Amino acid sequence: MAFDAIVVGGGLLGTATAYHLTAAGARTLLVDRADVGRATDAGAGILSPETNSRDPDAWFRLASDAVEDYPALIERLSEEQSGDTGYARCGKLVVAASDDEIESFERARRIIGERQRSRGRPTREDLHEVSPAEARELFPPLARVHGAIYSRVAARVDGRLLNRALRTAAGARALVVRDGSVERLVRDGDRVSGVVVGGETIAAGGVAIAGGAWTEAFGRQLGVAIPVAPQRGQIIHLGLRATDTSRWPMVSAFHHHYLVAWPDSRVAAGATRETGSGFAPHTTSAGVREVLDEALRVAPGLAGAEIREIRVGLRPLTSDTLPVLGPVPGVSGVFLVTGHGPTGLTLGPYSAKLVAGQMLGKPPASDLSPFSIARFGV
């Protein structure tokens, strides 16, 4: 059987690509190897580009478009009765928890303010500074911080639930899912015309590669270098018995960690950024210590929390930290949707939507040129 499109990889990027393809009426096959440690199953799900001061403008523009597209996607999934996604607007605090973070906080305040003024949103009511006392009122376990910025519009999403909902909705539109590994791409000259799975050749009009941290292997088959490598992230889910955490905002400071509160008396604390970890999705004593030390530095009120679960994910990190999206120069019929690093849940559904549109011959609504594989000298 031939398909209009084949998607390789069943994490959020692959599933979302398949969802958008099937929504457009394309006969689609999703090939899922279900690798242990894929980033989707461990990610924190912070959706707040307006409080980001770390990533470049190209990322910020794409992330802003992506987060603005989220409500419509969540509404569609709800209408399609695809199941809970964990999506909610919960707010976020950016704080300077110690003296060494004051300079970083001032820089963040400048960048966040400049972007807010240039875009004209969020409003001052939705994104503004708050006092240390106000910050602690919003997130009671918080240390007495030196400064705080509050975004009322920041949201979170559960990657596992969202992935399941997207697959359910795509399945209702006749998405075909095949468990297994793509042994190789089928090339006819300078065109990819299908894949080989379990010794069987399956033809398609286009192939999307959403292999996450495992994507690099396909570069060799395409004759290009795809500089995506695994970066291990460990995240600890803390339980606070008989505590209502449903109204607590997310929190981030400036040691590259965060706290995400969930309604079930739970706070996710993360995460390590272990570049060079290889394909080793396991916890480490050093990683667990790092996460707990940072969580308690920022929010000492969490000291009595129980450890409910530790999740480990392998982020697909590129050499310049930006995703790889779109076609491969010199090879037709194949598209990349990978390399989102620690922001896959932020960018993922929208990146997938844009690439799915490209596969169907539509021009992308956002500028994808900064994310082309060509930037690496293909």
PETA-V663361 format. One record per residue. PHI is phi in radians with two decimals (none if undefined). PSI is psi in radians with two decimals (NA if undefined). Layout:
phi={PHI;PHI}
psi={PSI;PSI}
//
This chain:
phi={none;-1.69;-2.09;-1.22;-2.61;-2.13;-2.01;-1.79;2.01;-1.85;-1.28;-1.03;-1.11;-1.19;-1.12;-1.15;-1.09;-1.08;-1.06;-1.21;-1.15;-1.16;-1.09;-1.55;1.59;-1.40;-1.27;-2.24;-1.98;-1.93;-1.82;-2.19;-1.53;0.91;-1.08;-1.18;1.66;-1.16;-1.08;-0.93;-1.38;-2.16;-1.09;-1.39;1.39;-1.46;-2.05;-2.71;-1.09;-1.15;-1.81;-1.45;-2.21;-1.69;-1.56;-1.25;-1.07;-1.05;-1.09;-1.05;-1.12;-1.16;-1.13;-1.12;-1.08;-1.13;-1.23;-1.19;-1.46;-1.01;-0.97;-1.13;-1.12;-1.09;-1.12;-1.10;-1.11;-1.16;-1.10;-1.48;0.92;-1.60;1.90;-1.16;-2.02;1.29;-1.28;-2.87;-1.43;-2.17;1.47;-2.64;-1.89;-1.94;-2.26;-1.77;-1.54;-2.58;-0.98;-1.22;-1.78;-1.10;-1.10;-1.12;-1.11;-1.11;-1.12;-1.08;-1.05;-1.16;-1.14;-1.08;-1.14;-1.11;-1.17;-1.08;-1.19;-1.22;-1.56;1.36;-2.84;-1.11;-1.18;-1.05;-1.16;-1.61;-2.53;-2.81;-1.36;-2.26;-1.33;-0.96;-1.17;-1.15;-1.08;-1.21;-1.16;-1.25;-2.27;-0.95;-1.30;-1.12;-1.18;-1.35;-1.51;-1.56;-2.97;-2.68;-2.06;-2.08;-1.90;-1.39;-1.65;-1.08;-2.31;-2.35;-2.60;-1.62;-1.06;-1.11;-1.18;-1.11;-1.07;-1.12;-1.14;-1.10;-1.19;-1.08;-1.14;-1.16;-1.08;-1.17;-1.80;1.36;-1.02;-1.73;-1.98;-2.16;-1.33;2.57;-2.01;-1.36;-1.26;-2.92;-1.48;-1.67;-2.04;-1.98;1.16;-1.70;-2.24;-1.57;-2.08;2.83;-2.44;-1.99;-2.26;1.01;1.43;-1.75;-1.55;-2.10;-1.51;-2.73;-1.27;-2.74;-2.22;-1.85;-1.83;-2.18;-1.50;1.00;-1.13;-1.68;-1.19;-0.94;-1.03;-1.29;-1.04;-1.11;-1.29;-1.66;1.33;-2.29;-1.61;-1.95;-1.34;-2.00;-2.38;-1.27;-2.19;-1.26;-2.25;-1.89;-2.33;-1.94;-1.69;-1.82;-1.90;-2.11;-1.07;1.02;-2.08;-1.47;-1.76;-1.14;-1.82;-1.30;-1.39;-1.30;-2.39;-2.41;-1.99;-2.19;-1.90;1.16;-2.18;-2.74;-2.31;-2.20;-1.53;-2.14;-1.16;-1.63;0.95;-2.33;-2.26;-1.55;-1.99;-2.80;-2.44;-1.23;-2.26;-1.72;-1.16;1.52;-1.21;1.25;-1.54;-2.35;-1.44;-2.25;-1.30;-2.30;-1.11;-1.16;-1.15;-1.09;-1.10;-1.03;-1.13;-1.17;-1.03;-1.22;-1.04;-1.37;-1.15;-1.41;-2.35;-1.06;-1.18;-1.57;-1.03;-1.59;-1.23;-1.55;-1.54;-1.51;-2.84;-2.13;-1.90;-2.29;-2.30;-1.84;-1.29;-1.46;-1.84;-1.56;-1.17;-1.98;1.25;-1.73;-1.21;-2.02;-2.36;1.88;-1.25;-1.82;-0.98;1.49;-2.33;-1.56;1.45;-2.33;-2.37;-1.88;-2.54;-2.79;1.36;-1.46;0.95;-1.43;-2.09;-1.13;-1.28;-1.21;-1.56;-0.93;-1.03;-1.32;-0.97;-1.09;-1.09;-1.18;-1.21;-1.03;-1.10;-1.06;-1.08;-1.69;1.50;-1.70;-1.24;-1.21;-1.30;-2.09;-1.26;-1.76;-1.04;-1.17;-1.95;-1.20;-1.07;-1.09;-1.15;-1.62;1.51;-1.15}
psi={2.33;2.60;2.75;-0.63;2.54;2.35;2.23;1.99;2.18;0.31;-2.97;-0.74;-0.79;-0.80;-0.71;-0.66;-0.79;-0.67;-0.84;-0.58;-0.82;-0.60;-0.48;0.05;0.14;2.36;2.04;2.42;2.30;2.13;2.09;2.06;-0.22;0.92;2.38;2.29;0.14;2.57;-0.60;-0.66;-0.11;-0.25;2.67;-0.51;0.65;2.17;1.52;1.10;-0.43;-0.33;0.10;2.28;0.14;-0.74;2.73;2.99;-0.63;-0.77;-0.79;-0.73;-0.78;-0.73;-0.66;-0.77;-0.71;-0.78;-0.59;-0.42;-0.31;-0.86;-0.70;-0.70;-0.80;-0.68;-0.73;-0.76;-0.62;-0.76;-0.56;0.03;0.88;-0.10;2.95;2.54;-0.14;0.12;2.35;2.56;2.04;-0.20;2.86;2.47;2.37;2.13;2.66;1.83;-0.27;2.91;-0.67;-0.13;-0.07;-0.75;-0.75;-0.65;-0.75;-0.69;-0.77;-0.73;-0.70;-0.83;-0.80;-0.76;-0.73;-0.74;-0.69;-0.77;-0.70;-0.57;-0.39;0.25;2.70;2.88;2.86;-0.53;-0.57;-0.31;1.90;2.92;2.59;2.81;2.80;-0.65;-0.72;-0.68;-0.73;-0.54;-0.64;-0.68;1.55;-0.58;-0.05;2.55;2.91;1.82;2.89;-0.32;2.69;2.41;2.36;2.23;2.08;-0.34;-0.08;2.55;2.94;2.81;2.60;1.98;-0.70;-0.81;-0.71;-0.74;-0.74;-0.72;-0.73;-0.72;-0.66;-0.80;-0.72;-0.66;-0.60;-0.32;0.39;0.43;2.34;2.22;2.27;2.13;2.32;-3.08;2.46;1.96;-0.63;2.82;2.60;2.14;2.30;1.61;-2.10;0.40;2.39;2.17;0.13;-2.90;2.86;2.13;2.15;0.60;-0.08;2.32;2.20;2.14;2.64;2.69;-0.48;2.67;2.25;2.27;1.95;1.02;0.10;-2.39;-0.26;0.18;-0.54;-0.58;-0.53;-0.41;-0.68;-0.62;-0.43;-0.12;0.41;2.76;2.18;1.68;1.17;2.23;2.71;2.40;1.97;2.40;2.21;2.31;2.33;2.24;2.08;2.44;2.38;1.71;2.42;0.51;2.24;1.81;0.11;-0.42;0.05;2.41;2.95;2.77;2.39;2.52;-2.51;0.44;0.40;0.57;3.04;2.91;2.27;2.02;2.48;2.80;-0.31;0.79;0.76;2.47;2.15;2.19;2.19;-3.05;2.75;2.75;1.48;1.38;2.37;0.21;-0.40;-2.99;1.27;1.39;1.11;2.79;2.73;2.66;-0.67;-0.70;-0.78;-0.74;-0.75;-0.82;-0.79;-0.72;-0.78;-0.72;-0.75;-0.41;-0.76;-0.66;1.35;-0.33;-0.11;0.08;-0.54;0.07;2.62;2.66;1.95;-0.70;2.59;2.14;2.58;2.27;2.65;1.82;2.45;1.75;2.26;2.93;-0.37;0.17;0.02;2.66;2.93;2.04;2.38;-2.94;2.91;2.08;2.32;-0.12;1.98;2.81;0.07;2.46;2.53;2.43;1.49;3.14;0.51;-0.03;-2.31;0.06;0.54;-0.64;-0.50;-0.91;-0.42;-1.06;-0.64;-0.72;-0.79;-0.69;-0.75;-0.74;-0.69;-0.71;-0.72;-0.71;-0.48;0.16;0.27;2.45;2.44;2.53;-0.34;2.69;2.01;0.03;-0.61;-0.20;0.15;2.55;-0.36;-0.37;-0.30;0.22;0.51;NA}
//
